[in-house]
Amino acid sequence: MTLSLSPSRWSLEDLLPTPVEQSLEAKLSELESVVKALEADRKRLSDEILEADFLEILGRYEKLHQVSQILGAYAYLYVSEDVQNLAALNLRDRIDQALTDADNRTLYFSLWFRELTDEVAMRLIQTSGNLRYFLESLRRFKPYTLSESEEKIINTKDVNGVDALVGIYDMIVDRFAFTLEVDGERKVLTRDELGAYTRHPKAEMRQAAYQELFRVFVDHSTLLAQIYNHRVRDWHDEALEMRGYRSPISVRNLANDLPDQVVDTLLEVCRQNVGLLQRYFKLKAGWVGMEKLRRYDIYAPLAASDKTFEYAQAVDMILDSFRAFSPAFADQAWCLFRENHLDSESRPGKRGGAFCYTTLPGATPFVLVNYARRARDVATLAHELGHAIHSMQYSGEDSLVQHAAMPLAETASIFGEMLLVDRLIQEETDLAVRRDLLAYTIDDAYASIQRQAYFALFERQAHDMIGKGQTIEELCTAYRFNLEEQFGDAIELSDEFQWEWITVPHFLHAPFYTYAYSFGQLLVLALYQQFRKDGAGFIPRYLKILSYGGSESPAVILSEAGLDITQPEFWQGGFDVLKGMIEELIHIS
């Protein structure tokens, strides 16, 4: 089908209808009402509490979460529309303050539950139905929980401290403007627009794009590095000194319900497979007519084409590829267009990158992309729509366990992207274009697996170095060594890439998040291999994985699909699939 679509701005009416101030006051009033009811419930809590009374309080606690989700979503999405909008920033700060106050006043509930004896906690958990895993997860944090007064201080500190600092980082980098000479004309570009030129057919354009990226970031390197330094110190002081975590990455691992050993195994298997990607980059140098790839060239296309895709055409391809797998997938993705929950246009001030924001069970998520007609933009749109489908596949009604843990959060997004690319490869009759699409898929796998794993490895090192008082220059040197281990003698490195670490927003927004991409990509490669082997018989198993949301641990969810994430062989299996893709590319080249 052909759709009459063009990139557009979303509507947030489904969150807070206009007039917004009136809707906001009503929602804040509802928040206050629920908080007061929960404050009154405090006296009912004891080791002898009846199961029925506990479930009533737990239901009220979930209601608080639902109201907070709506308010938090509106604040985040409104600012994302234009990060320089003072009205949006003021509203966000107002909502953040209200949510922090609500959290502090009801903090007693989670603290009380964590401190119960195992016997009492198990009695209550057994009656909690779909919220069992939520309560079990609260108990996981028991060894790292502080007193109520200390937890309140930390909540307040974060809003006006490190969270505000990270917000300032966003305001700074989202204002960056990059200039590039294209066909004799100097263009002023956003970071997303500049990124398109890192995949340009001409080597000099790829080099110019990277050099311009680093020119702007390095001009602000002292400020940005200082913000990162304080982010790391805050993480260390709270997590290790106050809470007693074993290591900085352990904080993320516990939140993901992954043992440290599983993450260590994942990262070690990634290190052991550097040779596979180094071999690929050496082969690619020959395919693009170079003696040796420079770091500027790792995403160089094999075909000298800058093919673009109109928005309607891109949506058409994505929905068709989803429909071929499951009609429900296409229908769920279409909801975002029908309900105007997708912000796809590029405009000044808009947050860069892309994301999917899930609110409540049964509600259509919101997706932000910056569509610029590139093949990468088509894949990104498929990726984010996959996230939305994952949220909509959740089979429960409990918002407290709706969100999949980070390691599984990329399952549907990467799978959706592979459905799209696989369809394009299979249908393409031009051998040169087919080769280019396959190389693009391998390039993307590198970016999602090896690059992200080495980001996490650098973060572990950087947190240790900053804790020991080492300098920005020493961090740059460490990052340079990180790149040298990744690429070996396959890639020629230029000095400016030692600054790449200050360009990675995940390091500030969510320390140690990046290994979730490695986890997700390797997992999806294994799942996609099952799909190719079993066809329609695979689909029910896959949908069951998505339907869990965050109501069970990643290990349990995946074990039902026959996957054991504790074993190096599982992770190696993903690399073996990637190796097969490289062999296929060699065969058709």
PEDA-V862091 format. One record per residue. N is the residue number from 0. RES is the residue in one letter. PSI is psi in degrees with one decimal (NA if undefined). Layout:
n=N res=RES psi=PSI
n=N res=RES psi=PSI
This chain:
n=0 res=M psi=156.5
n=1 res=T psi=129.1
n=2 res=L psi=141.4
n=3 res=S psi=76.9
n=4 res=L psi=149.8
n=5 res=S psi=156.6
n=6 res=P psi=136.6
n=7 res=S psi=175.9
n=8 res=R psi=143.8
n=9 res=W psi=171.4
n=10 res=S psi=135.3
n=11 res=L psi=17.1
n=12 res=E psi=-32.7
n=13 res=D psi=-14.9
n=14 res=L psi=-59.3
n=15 res=L psi=101.6
n=16 res=P psi=153.0
n=17 res=T psi=147.1
n=18 res=P psi=128.8
n=19 res=V psi=-41.3
n=20 res=E psi=-39.8
n=21 res=Q psi=-43.7
n=22 res=S psi=-38.7
n=23 res=L psi=-44.6
n=24 res=E psi=-40.4
n=25 res=A psi=-41.6
n=26 res=K psi=-38.2
n=27 res=L psi=-35.0
n=28 res=S psi=-40.7
n=29 res=E psi=-41.0
n=30 res=L psi=-47.0
n=31 res=E psi=-38.9
n=32 res=S psi=-44.2
n=33 res=V psi=-40.2
n=34 res=V psi=-45.0
n=35 res=K psi=-39.4
n=36 res=A psi=-40.1
n=37 res=L psi=-35.3
n=38 res=E psi=-38.3
n=39 res=A psi=-26.1
n=40 res=D psi=-15.1
n=41 res=R psi=-37.9
n=42 res=K psi=-12.0
n=43 res=R psi=-10.7
n=44 res=L psi=131.0
n=45 res=S psi=172.8
n=46 res=D psi=-21.5
n=47 res=E psi=8.8
n=48 res=I psi=139.1
n=49 res=L psi=149.6
n=50 res=E psi=-39.8
n=51 res=A psi=-40.4
n=52 res=D psi=-39.7
n=53 res=F psi=-43.8
n=54 res=L psi=-34.3
n=55 res=E psi=-44.6
n=56 res=I psi=-40.6
n=57 res=L psi=-38.7
n=58 res=G psi=-38.0
n=59 res=R psi=-36.2
n=60 res=Y psi=-39.5
n=61 res=E psi=-35.2
n=62 res=K psi=-40.6
n=63 res=L psi=-42.8
n=64 res=H psi=-40.3
n=65 res=Q psi=-46.2
n=66 res=V psi=-41.9
n=67 res=S psi=-37.2
n=68 res=Q psi=-43.6
n=69 res=I psi=-48.0
n=70 res=L psi=-46.0
n=71 res=G psi=-38.4
n=72 res=A psi=-45.7
n=73 res=Y psi=-44.7
n=74 res=A psi=-46.8
n=75 res=Y psi=-45.6
n=76 res=L psi=-36.6
n=77 res=Y psi=-44.0
n=78 res=V psi=-37.0
n=79 res=S psi=-27.7
n=80 res=E psi=-38.1
n=81 res=D psi=102.9
n=82 res=V psi=-5.6
n=83 res=Q psi=1.1
n=84 res=N psi=110.5
n=85 res=L psi=-37.3
n=86 res=A psi=-41.7
n=87 res=A psi=-41.9
n=88 res=L psi=-40.7
n=89 res=N psi=-41.6
n=90 res=L psi=-41.8
n=91 res=R psi=-45.8
n=92 res=D psi=-38.5
n=93 res=R psi=-43.7
n=94 res=I psi=-42.1
n=95 res=D psi=-40.5
n=96 res=Q psi=-41.3
n=97 res=A psi=-40.2
n=98 res=L psi=-36.9
n=99 res=T psi=-42.1
n=100 res=D psi=-44.2
n=101 res=A psi=-41.2
n=102 res=D psi=-44.6
n=103 res=N psi=-39.5
n=104 res=R psi=-18.9
n=105 res=T psi=9.6
n=106 res=L psi=-27.1
n=107 res=Y psi=-32.3
n=108 res=F psi=-52.0
n=109 res=S psi=-35.5
n=110 res=L psi=-42.8
n=111 res=W psi=-44.7
n=112 res=F psi=-36.1
n=113 res=R psi=-30.4
n=114 res=E psi=-5.6
n=115 res=L psi=155.2
n=116 res=T psi=158.6
n=117 res=D psi=-37.4
n=118 res=E psi=-46.9
n=119 res=V psi=-42.5
n=120 res=A psi=-43.0
n=121 res=M psi=-37.4
n=122 res=R psi=-41.9
n=123 res=L psi=-38.0
n=124 res=I psi=-38.7
n=125 res=Q psi=-17.6
n=126 res=T psi=4.0
n=127 res=S psi=-2.6
n=128 res=G psi=-128.2
n=129 res=N psi=-12.3
n=130 res=L psi=8.7
n=131 res=R psi=-49.9
n=132 res=Y psi=-32.7
n=133 res=F psi=-45.7
n=134 res=L psi=-38.9
n=135 res=E psi=-36.6
n=136 res=S psi=-37.7
n=137 res=L psi=-40.2
n=138 res=R psi=-27.9
n=139 res=R psi=-31.3
n=140 res=F psi=2.6
n=141 res=K psi=-45.2
n=142 res=P psi=-15.9
n=143 res=Y psi=12.7
n=144 res=T psi=137.3
n=145 res=L psi=-175.6
n=146 res=S psi=162.9
n=147 res=E psi=-43.0
n=148 res=S psi=-38.3
n=149 res=E psi=-40.6
n=150 res=E psi=-37.2
n=151 res=K psi=-41.7
n=152 res=I psi=-42.5
n=153 res=I psi=-43.1
n=154 res=N psi=-46.8
n=155 res=T psi=-40.5
n=156 res=K psi=-41.8
n=157 res=D psi=-42.1
n=158 res=V psi=-45.8
n=159 res=N psi=2.0
n=160 res=G psi=-103.2
n=161 res=V psi=-36.3
n=162 res=D psi=-41.0
n=163 res=A psi=-37.3
n=164 res=L psi=-42.3
n=165 res=V psi=-36.3
n=166 res=G psi=-37.8
n=167 res=I psi=-40.0
n=168 res=Y psi=-46.8
n=169 res=D psi=-43.6
n=170 res=M psi=-36.7
n=171 res=I psi=-53.6
n=172 res=V psi=-28.5
n=173 res=D psi=-13.0
n=174 res=R psi=-7.5
n=175 res=F psi=136.0
n=176 res=A psi=135.3
n=177 res=F psi=137.7
n=178 res=T psi=137.9
n=179 res=L psi=137.3
n=180 res=E psi=118.0
n=181 res=V psi=117.3
n=182 res=D psi=43.0
n=183 res=G psi=0.6
n=184 res=E psi=132.8
n=185 res=R psi=120.0
n=186 res=K psi=142.2
n=187 res=V psi=122.6
n=188 res=L psi=153.5
n=189 res=T psi=171.5
n=190 res=R psi=-40.1
n=191 res=D psi=-42.8
n=192 res=E psi=-40.1
n=193 res=L psi=-38.5
n=194 res=G psi=-26.7
n=195 res=A psi=-31.7
n=196 res=Y psi=-9.5
n=197 res=T psi=-9.4
n=198 res=R psi=18.7
n=199 res=H psi=145.8
n=200 res=P psi=-27.5
n=201 res=K psi=128.4
n=202 res=A psi=-38.1
n=203 res=E psi=-29.0
n=204 res=M psi=-38.6
n=205 res=R psi=-45.1
n=206 res=Q psi=-44.7
n=207 res=A psi=-38.1
n=208 res=A psi=-46.8
n=209 res=Y psi=-41.8
n=210 res=Q psi=-35.6
n=211 res=E psi=-39.5
n=212 res=L psi=-50.0
n=213 res=F psi=-31.1
n=214 res=R psi=-47.4
n=215 res=V psi=-45.5
n=216 res=F psi=-40.7
n=217 res=V psi=-31.1
n=218 res=D psi=-26.5
n=219 res=H psi=18.5
n=220 res=S psi=-38.1
n=221 res=T psi=-45.4
n=222 res=L psi=-48.2
n=223 res=L psi=-39.3
n=224 res=A psi=-33.8
n=225 res=Q psi=-40.3
n=226 res=I psi=-44.7
n=227 res=Y psi=-40.9
n=228 res=N psi=-45.8
n=229 res=H psi=-33.1
n=230 res=R psi=-45.5
n=231 res=V psi=-42.8
n=232 res=R psi=-39.5
n=233 res=D psi=-43.7
n=234 res=W psi=-44.6
n=235 res=H psi=-46.2
n=236 res=D psi=-43.1
n=237 res=E psi=-50.7
n=238 res=A psi=-45.9
n=239 res=L psi=-48.0
n=240 res=E psi=-41.6
n=241 res=M psi=-44.6
n=242 res=R psi=-25.0
n=243 res=G psi=23.2
n=244 res=Y psi=153.2
n=245 res=R psi=-37.8
n=246 res=S psi=163.0
n=247 res=P psi=-39.0
n=248 res=I psi=-20.6
n=249 res=S psi=-28.2
n=250 res=V psi=-48.0
n=251 res=R psi=-39.8
n=252 res=N psi=-41.8
n=253 res=L psi=-41.3
n=254 res=A psi=-32.4
n=255 res=N psi=-2.5
n=256 res=D psi=46.2
n=257 res=L psi=128.8
n=258 res=P psi=147.2
n=259 res=D psi=-37.4
n=260 res=Q psi=-36.7
n=261 res=V psi=-43.8
n=262 res=V psi=-40.5
n=263 res=D psi=-40.8
n=264 res=T psi=-45.8
n=265 res=L psi=-50.9
n=266 res=L psi=-35.7
n=267 res=E psi=-40.2
n=268 res=V psi=-37.5
n=269 res=C psi=-42.7
n=270 res=R psi=-39.1
n=271 res=Q psi=-16.6
n=272 res=N psi=16.2
n=273 res=V psi=-31.5
n=274 res=G psi=-33.0
n=275 res=L psi=-47.1
n=276 res=L psi=-34.0
n=277 res=Q psi=-40.4
n=278 res=R psi=-43.3
n=279 res=Y psi=-45.1
n=280 res=F psi=-33.0
n=281 res=K psi=-41.3
n=282 res=L psi=-40.8
n=283 res=K psi=-34.6
n=284 res=A psi=-45.1
n=285 res=G psi=-38.6
n=286 res=W psi=-30.4
n=287 res=V psi=8.3
n=288 res=G psi=31.0
n=289 res=M psi=148.7
n=290 res=E psi=-38.6
n=291 res=K psi=135.7
n=292 res=L psi=140.9
n=293 res=R psi=163.7
n=294 res=R psi=-26.1
n=295 res=Y psi=-21.9
n=296 res=D psi=2.9
n=297 res=I psi=-23.3
n=298 res=Y psi=17.6
n=299 res=A psi=135.5
n=300 res=P psi=152.2
n=301 res=L psi=-29.2
n=302 res=A psi=135.6
n=303 res=A psi=69.5
n=304 res=S psi=139.6
n=305 res=D psi=50.3
n=306 res=K psi=134.3
n=307 res=T psi=162.5
n=308 res=F psi=122.1
n=309 res=E psi=152.9
n=310 res=Y psi=-48.0
n=311 res=A psi=-38.6
n=312 res=Q psi=-42.4
n=313 res=A psi=-46.3
n=314 res=V psi=-41.9
n=315 res=D psi=-49.4
n=316 res=M psi=-42.2
n=317 res=I psi=-48.5
n=318 res=L psi=-37.1
n=319 res=D psi=-40.8
n=320 res=S psi=-37.2
n=321 res=F psi=-42.6
n=322 res=R psi=-35.4
n=323 res=A psi=-30.3
n=324 res=F psi=-48.8
n=325 res=S psi=119.9
n=326 res=P psi=-32.6
n=327 res=A psi=-35.1
n=328 res=F psi=-47.4
n=329 res=A psi=-40.7
n=330 res=D psi=-42.0
n=331 res=Q psi=-40.7
n=332 res=A psi=-39.4
n=333 res=W psi=-25.7
n=334 res=C psi=-36.6
n=335 res=L psi=-35.0
n=336 res=F psi=-44.0
n=337 res=R psi=-36.6
n=338 res=E psi=5.0
n=339 res=N psi=49.6
n=340 res=H psi=18.1
n=341 res=L psi=121.0
n=342 res=D psi=107.7
n=343 res=S psi=-11.7
n=344 res=E psi=152.1
n=345 res=S psi=135.1
n=346 res=R psi=156.1
n=347 res=P psi=138.5
n=348 res=G psi=-19.9
n=349 res=K psi=144.3
n=350 res=R psi=139.0
n=351 res=G psi=172.4
n=352 res=G psi=-149.7
n=353 res=A psi=151.1
n=354 res=F psi=163.1
n=355 res=C psi=134.0
n=356 res=Y psi=117.8
n=357 res=T psi=135.5
n=358 res=T psi=-79.3
n=359 res=L psi=157.8
n=360 res=P psi=136.5
n=361 res=G psi=-12.0
n=362 res=A psi=142.4
n=363 res=T psi=128.1
n=364 res=P psi=173.7
n=365 res=F psi=141.2
n=366 res=V psi=136.1
n=367 res=L psi=128.7
n=368 res=V psi=165.9
n=369 res=N psi=89.8
n=370 res=Y psi=124.1
n=371 res=A psi=21.8
n=372 res=R psi=8.2
n=373 res=R psi=161.1
n=374 res=A psi=-36.9
n=375 res=R psi=-35.2
n=376 res=D psi=-36.0
n=377 res=V psi=-46.4
n=378 res=A psi=-39.6
n=379 res=T psi=-41.7
n=380 res=L psi=-42.8
n=381 res=A psi=-40.1
n=382 res=H psi=-50.7
n=383 res=E psi=-34.2
n=384 res=L psi=-31.9
n=385 res=G psi=-41.4
n=386 res=H psi=-45.7
n=387 res=A psi=-42.4
n=388 res=I psi=-41.5
n=389 res=H psi=-46.5
n=390 res=S psi=-41.1
n=391 res=M psi=-17.5
n=392 res=Q psi=-14.6
n=393 res=Y psi=126.6
n=394 res=S psi=-8.1
n=395 res=G psi=-175.6
n=396 res=E psi=7.2
n=397 res=D psi=112.8
n=398 res=S psi=-25.0
n=399 res=L psi=-18.0
n=400 res=V psi=24.9
n=401 res=Q psi=-39.9
n=402 res=H psi=125.8
n=403 res=A psi=146.5
n=404 res=A psi=151.8
n=405 res=M psi=-41.9
n=406 res=P psi=-26.1
n=407 res=L psi=-4.9
n=408 res=A psi=-22.8
n=409 res=E psi=2.6
n=410 res=T psi=-52.2
n=411 res=A psi=-29.8
n=412 res=S psi=-49.1
n=413 res=I psi=-36.7
n=414 res=F psi=-42.9
n=415 res=G psi=-39.2
n=416 res=E psi=-40.3
n=417 res=M psi=-35.1
n=418 res=L psi=-44.1
n=419 res=L psi=-52.0
n=420 res=V psi=-39.5
n=421 res=D psi=-40.4
n=422 res=R psi=-43.8
n=423 res=L psi=-40.8
n=424 res=I psi=-44.6
n=425 res=Q psi=-33.3
n=426 res=E psi=-14.3
n=427 res=E psi=127.5
n=428 res=T psi=-21.9
n=429 res=D psi=115.2
n=430 res=L psi=-37.4
n=431 res=A psi=-42.5
n=432 res=V psi=-37.9
n=433 res=R psi=-43.1
n=434 res=R psi=-42.3
n=435 res=D psi=-41.0
n=436 res=L psi=-41.1
n=437 res=L psi=-41.8
n=438 res=A psi=-39.1
n=439 res=Y psi=-41.5
n=440 res=T psi=-40.7
n=441 res=I psi=-41.5
n=442 res=D psi=-44.2
n=443 res=D psi=-37.9
n=444 res=A psi=-41.4
n=445 res=Y psi=-47.9
n=446 res=A psi=-31.7
n=447 res=S psi=-24.8
n=448 res=I psi=-73.1
n=449 res=Q psi=-44.3
n=450 res=R psi=-43.2
n=451 res=Q psi=-36.5
n=452 res=A psi=-41.5
n=453 res=Y psi=-26.4
n=454 res=F psi=-48.0
n=455 res=A psi=-39.5
n=456 res=L psi=-40.5
n=457 res=F psi=-41.4
n=458 res=E psi=-43.5
n=459 res=R psi=-43.3
n=460 res=Q psi=-43.1
n=461 res=A psi=-41.9
n=462 res=H psi=-39.6
n=463 res=D psi=-43.1
n=464 res=M psi=-44.0
n=465 res=I psi=-36.8
n=466 res=G psi=-26.9
n=467 res=K psi=5.2
n=468 res=G psi=20.0
n=469 res=Q psi=159.9
n=470 res=T psi=170.7
n=471 res=I psi=-43.3
n=472 res=E psi=-38.1
n=473 res=E psi=-33.8
n=474 res=L psi=-41.7
n=475 res=C psi=-42.4
n=476 res=T psi=-42.5
n=477 res=A psi=-39.7
n=478 res=Y psi=-36.7
n=479 res=R psi=-44.4
n=480 res=F psi=-37.4
n=481 res=N psi=-45.9
n=482 res=L psi=-38.5
n=483 res=E psi=-36.8
n=484 res=E psi=-41.5
n=485 res=Q psi=-48.6
n=486 res=F psi=-16.5
n=487 res=G psi=-134.4
n=488 res=D psi=12.6
n=489 res=A psi=-22.6
n=490 res=I psi=137.7
n=491 res=E psi=122.4
n=492 res=L psi=134.0
n=493 res=S psi=154.6
n=494 res=D psi=-33.2
n=495 res=E psi=-19.6
n=496 res=F psi=-11.4
n=497 res=Q psi=-16.4
n=498 res=W psi=3.0
n=499 res=E psi=-31.8
n=500 res=W psi=-28.6
n=501 res=I psi=-4.1
n=502 res=T psi=1.0
n=503 res=V psi=102.7
n=504 res=P psi=-26.5
n=505 res=H psi=-30.1
n=506 res=F psi=-29.4
n=507 res=L psi=-44.6
n=508 res=H psi=-43.2
n=509 res=A psi=83.9
n=510 res=P psi=135.1
n=511 res=F psi=17.3
n=512 res=Y psi=-32.6
n=513 res=T psi=-27.5
n=514 res=Y psi=-17.4
n=515 res=A psi=-31.4
n=516 res=Y psi=-42.5
n=517 res=S psi=-47.3
n=518 res=F psi=-51.4
n=519 res=G psi=-42.2
n=520 res=Q psi=-45.0
n=521 res=L psi=-38.5
n=522 res=L psi=-46.4
n=523 res=V psi=-36.3
n=524 res=L psi=-41.1
n=525 res=A psi=-43.3
n=526 res=L psi=-40.3
n=527 res=Y psi=-31.9
n=528 res=Q psi=-40.1
n=529 res=Q psi=-40.2
n=530 res=F psi=-44.4
n=531 res=R psi=-32.4
n=532 res=K psi=-43.9
n=533 res=D psi=-14.1
n=534 res=G psi=-132.1
n=535 res=A psi=-26.1
n=536 res=G psi=-20.5
n=537 res=F psi=-29.9
n=538 res=I psi=-46.8
n=539 res=P psi=-38.5
n=540 res=R psi=-41.2
n=541 res=Y psi=-44.8
n=542 res=L psi=-31.6
n=543 res=K psi=-39.5
n=544 res=I psi=-47.0
n=545 res=L psi=-34.4
n=546 res=S psi=-19.5
n=547 res=Y psi=-29.2
n=548 res=G psi=-125.0
n=549 res=G psi=31.2
n=550 res=S psi=4.2
n=551 res=E psi=162.4
n=552 res=S psi=151.2
n=553 res=P psi=-41.2
n=554 res=A psi=-42.6
n=555 res=V psi=-44.7
n=556 res=I psi=-46.2
n=557 res=L psi=-28.3
n=558 res=S psi=-30.6
n=559 res=E psi=-21.2
n=560 res=A psi=9.6
n=561 res=G psi=23.8
n=562 res=L psi=132.0
n=563 res=D psi=100.8
n=564 res=I psi=-4.8
n=565 res=T psi=-13.9
n=566 res=Q psi=134.9
n=567 res=P psi=-30.0
n=568 res=E psi=-32.0
n=569 res=F psi=-48.9
n=570 res=W psi=-37.0
n=571 res=Q psi=-31.7
n=572 res=G psi=-38.0
n=573 res=G psi=-41.2
n=574 res=F psi=-31.8
n=575 res=D psi=-37.5
n=576 res=V psi=-43.4
n=577 res=L psi=-39.2
n=578 res=K psi=-39.6
n=579 res=G psi=-36.9
n=580 res=M psi=-40.1
n=581 res=I psi=-41.3
n=582 res=E psi=-38.1
n=583 res=E psi=-41.1
n=584 res=L psi=-39.9
n=585 res=I psi=-41.2
n=586 res=H psi=-41.4
n=587 res=I psi=-0.5
n=588 res=S psi=NA
